[in-house]
Amino acid sequence: KFLKKSFGENGSKQMLNEWMSHGLHTETMAMYDIFNESELTKDKVFNFYSAYGHRATGELELSHPRWIELSDTLFKKDKKNKKYISKKVFDENYIYDKIKEAPLLYRQVLKEEWEILRSLLELRETWKMQIMKPYARLRWYVLELGRRLNLNNEVFWYSLDEISNMIFDDINVLERKQKSKIFSHINFPTVVSLEQIEKSLKGEFNHSQKIMEGVGISPGMVYGEIKVIKDPQKEMDEDWPENIIIVAEATDPGWTPLFQKAKGIIVSKGGVLSHCAIVAREM
């Protein structure tokens, strides 16, 4: 409200975009920096795995391997695809100098509100980094259980009740894998009806809409070749052309290696304060 009064609607939007591009120092961005440096020496690779080895591509799916399990394949990167070059140097006075351009009555409020917003956005990324540590351990417990039951990775396709009662049916697992494959190609909106789900499973999609609308999160413009990504894990070792623009349902910090190779990102879910938006602006 005070930004709009001070700089107008368009000016305030641009200013917030700039502030969230240059004013945030999230844990995720620190991870990007260390990842970028880790290809240089074995010591840096060890430091990266020690701090972030519990993360993964598509990490909320428990069956996906964590980075520490991928060994050196995580750093198998094509130099020509390297877009993120070095750490960003930020002059913290930049934002406070802009605040001084606002009317005197609003300056203190703008300063306080900005500092609250920045601290909360940075804290959210830090919390998620910590929350994923025990989540990764859950995966390793399940893997050990699978080893002892001679199920190995198939253990992820059984329910807790089936494992507790030692009921292992290969046909059920096959059906679940087939259903999972079908659903992996469907991008559902946040709210969806059973009727829409049935139409999607039958392939009755509506292709009449030729133009898609969206919101630009970060200033600037790029041109490139669209690459739709359903399973980021499968793209880890692939070499891409230089002008790739990622299209995905959503992203998480586990997409770090793929962000490194892209010129731009389009997602169908998330807002201006989503993980993808924050990291895209920082990069």
N, C-alpha and C positions, 0 to 999 in steps of 0.2 A: 504493500500500500504506500509506504513512504518512498520506495524507489520510483514508483509510478508518478507520485507527486513531484519528485525531484527531477526525474529524467524522462518522463513520458513513458507510455506503454512499451513501444518498440525499444527505446533505450534501456528500460529496466530489464527486458527479456535478454537483450544482448549482454548486458552487464552481468546478469546472473550466470549466463552461459560461460562468460569469461572467468568469472570468479570460481565457478566449479571446475573449470579447465585448469586454472593455474593456482588456485588457492587450496586445493586438497592435497594431502599427503597420506594416502590410504595405505594400509598394510598390503593390499593387493598390488598396488603400484610398486611398493618396495620389493615384492615377490618378482614382479616383471623385471626390475633392475637386476636382481641377483640372478635370475634365469638368463638374462642377456649376457651377463658376465661369466656365467658358469661354464660356457664352452671353452674358456681360455685355459684353465688348469684343473687338474684333478682335485686340488684342495677346494676350489670354489664349487665343484660339483658335489663334493662331500658336504660342504656347508649348506648347499641348496637342499639336498635330501634331508639333512638334519632338521632344517627349519620347516620345509614344505613338502617333504616326501609323503605326508599323509593325505595330500590333496590328489585329485584325479580328474580326468576329463569326464564330464557327466557324472560327477561324484555322488549325487544323491541316489544313483543306481548302485546298490551294494555289490552287485556282481562285477562292476567295472574295477580293473586293477588300479591300485594307487600308484603314484609316480615312482615311489621307491621300489616297486616291484618291476618296473619297466627297464631298470638299469640304464645303460648308455643310450638305448634307443630313443629316450626322451630328448636327447640333445643332437640327434641326427638331423641337422638343419642344412638346407641349401643356402649358401652365402648370398646368392643373388636375390633370394626372397626376403632377406633381412631388412625390415622396414624401420624397426625401432633401434636407433643408433646409440643413444647415450642418455644418461640421466638428465632430466630437465632442471635447469637452474631457475629458481623462482625468487623474485624480489617481493618479499612479504609487504613491503611498503606500498606496492602498486595498488592494492585494494583500499588501503587506508587513505591513500592520496585521492582516490576516486570518491571516497566517502566525504572527504573535506570539500568536495565540489557541491555537495548537497546543501540545502539551506541549513543554517546553524541549528535550528530547532530540531531537525531530524538526525543530525550526525551521531549523537550518542546512542540513540535507539538503533540506527542502522548498524553501527559497530557491534553492539551487544547481540543483536539478532543474527548477524553474520557469524559471529564467533560461536554462538550456540549451534547454528546449522552445521557449520564446519566440524565441530567436535562430535556431533551426533552421527554425521555421515562417515567420518573416519572411524568412530567407535563401532559402528555396525559391521564394517569389514573386519575389524580386529576380533570382534566376538565370533564371527562366523569362522575365522581361522582357528580359534580355540575349540569351537563346538565340533569341528570336523575331526579333531584328533581322536576322541573316543569313538566316533562313528567309524573311522578307519579300523580301529581295534575290533569293533564288532565284525567287520568283514574278515579279519584274520582269525577270529574265534570260529566263525562259520567255516572257513577254509580248513581249519584244523579238524573240525568235526567231520567235514566231508572226507578228509584223508583217512580218518579212523574208521569211517563207515564204508570206505572204498567207493565213495560217490564222486570224490574230487569236485570239480566245478559244477557238476550236475546238482549238487546240494542246494544251489540257489533256486532250483525249480520245484522244490518241495515245500510244503507248509510246515509250520512248527508241529502241528498235531501229527502229521505223517511221519516226521522224523522221530518224534517222541514215541510213537507206536510202531516204529520200524516198518512202515508201509511204503514200499518203493515200487511204483508201477511205471515202467518205461513208456507205456502207451499214454498215460496222463501227461507225462513230461513232454512227449512229442506234440500232443495237442496244445499244450501251453506255449510251447515254442512257436508253433504255427500262428496262434492267436496273437502272440507278442509281435511277431513279424508283421502281421496285418496292421495292428494298431500303431506300430512305429512309423508307418507312412501316412498317418492321419494327424493333422494339426487341429486339435479341437479348441474352440474359444473357451474363455473362462466359464461361461454359462452355456450349457447345451442340453437339449432334450433327448429322450430315448429315441424318439422318431428320427431326429437328425443323425444319431449314432447308427441306427439301422440303415438309413440311406447311404451313409458313408461306407459302411461295411459292404453294401451291395454295389458300390461304385457309382452311385447316383449323385454325382457332384454337379454343382451349378457353375458353369464356366462362362456365363454371360457377361460378367463384369470384366472389362478389358483394362480399366484404369484403377490403380491402387493408390490410396492416399495415406500419407503418414505425417509424422512430425520430425523435423530436423532437430537433432539434439546438439550436434557440434557444428560450429561454423565452418564454411569451406565447401568445396565441390570436388568430386573425383569421378572419373569414368573408368569402367572396368568390366570384366567378364564375371557374370553371376555364377556363384557356386552354392547350390543348395545343400546344406549339411543336415542329415538326419541323425547320423551316428558319428560324433566327433572322434571317437576312438579309432575308427577305421581310417581317418584322414591323417593320423599322426605322422606316418612315415612317407606320405605322398609328397612328391615335388610338384609345386604349383607354378603356373605362369606368374609374371610379375604384377599383373593388374587385376588380381582376384578381389571380388567383393563378396563377402560371406552373407548368405541369407539363411536364417535359422529361426526356430520357434522362440528360443531364449538362450542365453549363455550364462555360465558361471565362471568363477576364477580358474576352474580346471581347463578352460579353453586357452590358457596362456600360450602354448606353442602355436596354436592356430592364429591367434591375434597377431603374432609376430609376422605372419606371412601374408596378411591381408592389407588392402588399401582402405577398405571401408566395411561396415557391418550394417545389415538391416535385420531387425528382429520383429516378430509379430506380437510379442508380449513384453510388457515392461513399460515404465514411464521415465520421466526425466531424472528420477533419482534411483533408478534400478542399477544393479551392478554393471551391466553392459554400458549404460549411458555414462556412468561415472568414469569407468576405466577408458572408454573410447575418448572422452574429453581429455583425460589426463595424458593419453598417448598422442 
